[in-house]
Amino acid sequence: MSVKPDHARRTAPWPPVAQLLLIIVGLLIMAYPFTLGAHPDVTCRGALMHPGDVCRKADGTGVQSYEQRAAAVRNARPVIVGVGVVVTGFGAMLLTGENRRRRRTPPPGANDTPR
């Protein structure tokens, strides 16, 4: 098994698309609670609920009130934003690492001696 020296490693000629996509996905996750997720309606399996209504669980093991479901939606927003921040930060960290690696790695053929 042969190990290539550091200068023999090749870098991809294209931009780091996966890292950029990960950053975009993270930003979309962060925006969700303030856009599509900001809808004020509380539903129970697709049916609109009003204050005082209850929603029975599908398996019949319990119920949730309108207020409980509304509180669950409100409490989920910071968690969703936090997940978006983590995904965006991870993508930014990968992008930074890739850019640093590209700067350190000489282009192919840079260390070749002319004949």
C-alpha positions as CSV (number, residue, x, y, z in Angstrom):
1,M,0.0,0.0,0.0
2,S,1.6,3.2,-1.1
3,V,1.0,6.6,0.5
4,K,1.1,9.6,-1.7
5,P,3.1,12.6,-0.4
6,D,1.2,15.7,0.6
7,H,2.1,17.6,-2.6
8,A,0.7,14.7,-4.8
9,R,-2.8,15.2,-3.4
10,R,-5.1,16.8,-5.9
11,T,-7.7,19.4,-5.1
12,A,-11.0,19.5,-6.9
13,P,-11.0,22.1,-9.7
14,W,-14.6,23.1,-8.9
15,P,-15.8,25.3,-6.0
16,P,-16.8,23.5,-2.8
17,V,-20.5,23.1,-3.8
18,A,-21.4,20.7,-0.9
19,Q,-20.3,23.1,1.7
20,L,-22.1,26.0,0.1
21,L,-25.3,23.9,-0.2
22,L,-25.0,23.0,3.5
23,I,-24.8,26.7,4.4
24,I,-27.8,27.5,2.3
25,V,-29.8,24.6,3.9
26,G,-28.9,25.9,7.3
27,L,-30.1,29.4,6.4
28,L,-33.4,28.0,5.1
29,I,-33.9,26.1,8.3
30,M,-33.3,29.2,10.3
31,A,-35.8,31.2,8.2
32,Y,-38.5,28.6,8.4
33,P,-40.0,29.5,11.8
34,F,-40.3,33.2,10.6
35,T,-41.8,32.4,7.2
36,L,-43.8,29.2,6.5
37,G,-43.7,28.1,10.1
38,A,-45.0,31.4,11.4
39,H,-48.5,30.5,10.4
40,P,-50.7,31.3,13.4
41,D,-53.3,28.5,12.8
42,V,-53.2,25.5,15.2
43,T,-54.3,22.3,13.6
44,C,-55.1,18.7,14.6
45,R,-54.3,16.3,11.8
46,G,-55.1,18.9,9.2
47,A,-58.3,20.3,10.9
48,L,-58.2,23.9,12.2
49,M,-58.4,24.2,16.0
50,H,-59.9,27.0,18.0
51,P,-59.4,28.0,21.7
52,G,-61.1,25.4,23.9
53,D,-60.8,22.5,21.3
54,V,-58.9,19.3,22.1
55,C,-57.0,17.0,19.8
56,R,-57.2,13.3,20.4
57,K,-54.0,11.3,19.6
58,A,-54.4,8.9,16.7
59,D,-53.9,5.9,18.9
60,G,-56.4,7.1,21.5
61,T,-53.9,7.3,24.4
62,G,-54.5,10.9,25.2
63,V,-55.6,14.4,24.2
64,Q,-53.9,17.8,23.7
65,S,-55.7,21.1,24.2
66,Y,-55.5,24.0,21.8
67,E,-53.3,25.8,24.3
68,Q,-50.9,22.9,24.6
69,R,-50.5,22.5,20.9
70,A,-50.0,26.3,20.4
71,A,-47.4,26.3,23.2
72,A,-45.6,23.3,21.5
73,V,-45.4,25.2,18.2
74,R,-44.1,28.3,20.0
75,N,-41.5,26.3,21.9
76,A,-40.3,24.5,18.8
77,R,-39.2,27.7,17.0
78,P,-36.0,28.4,19.0
79,V,-35.0,24.7,18.6
80,I,-35.5,24.9,14.8
81,V,-33.5,28.1,14.7
82,G,-30.8,26.5,16.8
83,V,-30.6,23.5,14.4
84,G,-30.3,26.0,11.5
85,V,-27.4,27.8,13.3
86,V,-25.6,24.5,13.9
87,V,-26.0,23.4,10.3
88,T,-24.9,26.8,8.9
89,G,-21.9,26.9,11.3
90,F,-20.9,23.4,10.3
91,G,-21.0,24.2,6.6
92,A,-19.0,27.4,7.2
93,M,-16.4,25.4,9.2
94,L,-16.1,22.9,6.3
95,L,-15.9,25.7,3.8
96,T,-13.1,27.4,5.8
97,G,-11.2,24.2,6.2
98,E,-11.5,23.5,2.4
99,N,-10.2,27.0,1.6
100,R,-7.3,26.7,3.9
101,R,-6.4,23.3,2.5
102,R,-6.6,24.7,-1.0
103,R,-4.2,27.5,-0.2
104,R,-1.6,25.1,1.4
105,T,-1.7,22.6,-1.4
106,P,0.3,23.6,-4.4
107,P,-1.3,23.1,-7.8
108,P,-0.5,19.9,-9.7
109,G,2.8,20.1,-11.3
110,A,4.1,23.0,-9.2
111,N,6.9,20.9,-7.6
112,D,8.0,19.2,-10.9
113,T,11.5,19.9,-11.9
114,P,12.0,21.0,-15.6
115,R,14.0,18.6,-17.7
